[in-house]
Amino acid sequence: MSRTSTIINNSHLVIDTAMARPDATTIVERKGLGHPDTLADHLAERLSRAYSRHTVARFGAVLHHNFDKLALLGGASEVRYGAGRMTSPVRVLVNGRAAPVCGGERIPVEDIVEAEVRAFFAERLPEVSDHLDIVFNVTSNSSPGAVLTGDGVPDRTRWFNPRSVDDLRERRVRLSNDTSLGTGWAPENRFESFVRELVDHFSGESEFTLAHAWCGSDVKLMGYWDGDRADIVLCVPQKSRHVASRAEYVRNAETVLAECHRLAAVRLAGAEARFRLNARDVPEKDELYLTYTGSSIESGDEGVVGRGNRVNGLITPLRPMNLEGANGKNPVYHVGKLYNVAAQRLANRLHEATEGHAEVHLVSTTGQRLDQPWRILVRLSSPDAEVDKVQALVAEALGEFPALTDELVSDGIVLS
């Protein structure tokens, strides 16, 4: 291993080269579009983007907000072969903060949130859209640090109640909101890519789901790979209205398994692949992954931001990763969002430039400039990576935060 330490743009940069490539052994998890945690992540991000677009249109700036503590509390349902119904609503706990006014003009926070929540479920789980209980826990309280020393009002207290966008500190300089970490790595191995594709194939819009209306979206996969063999546990629900009997459920499950093996033969050619589907099923007792909506959110399960897929869409305990819940965070200065996206993009670029494995870790210090991380660690498997080129790619990434904000607000980036 060779190490180079330097200062770049007031950040301490360490570049390690000739690092060992990751071992072939892989443990990877992915949660599908209908999984409660994915629902919470994607809904929180949708609220952030809708609020951001509204305030940009009205005031020319993204006002202070965060919806990254959103949670979903599962409802109750009645499931029968060929039928089903919701018997208790799904509770949407909209926890967070958002500026309710700017310059005396009211921002319809609750109207924006409710419209987006209902539109989201109408698109993602239409059976739930008429069975929602939306609970608003949105404040405009100031962050710590607003010390009163007289009759004046500390600037910090105006961040969520600005007289105008000029009260927003980030209009002058973008400072990190937290001491936190962003992590990225590249490239994925073929098994990791296969896991992403397989889960999306069953939980998103695909030829398979369009042809099989019974296929639900609360898909979850846990996989183990040693470079030659794949061992996969997969959950794929079925929608009860489209399943007339136990025998039909079993036939549908066989169809899913056949599709798994078909895709594995293409994506993992030459490797052995074993699949266990809906491992908790006990068909003779009619204990089956049969749902009314296609998601366990209908029956008591909960979803919380940050418990699902990482920013790159995977959960990979043998790879570097952190536990930040990026979805729903403010896209202007929240490092838990911006540093993770930036680190992943930089890792991809370094992989392309060096043709080897790349890891990137961006570490912030609260209150310091967003584009000047406290520590930057770059780890490369290439033994002959050109340090000057690596430094140039790092500097390029650090200069992209304003554009990254715009991309996040405009739906140009998919998180998890």
Disulfide bonds with the S-S distance in Angstrom:
none
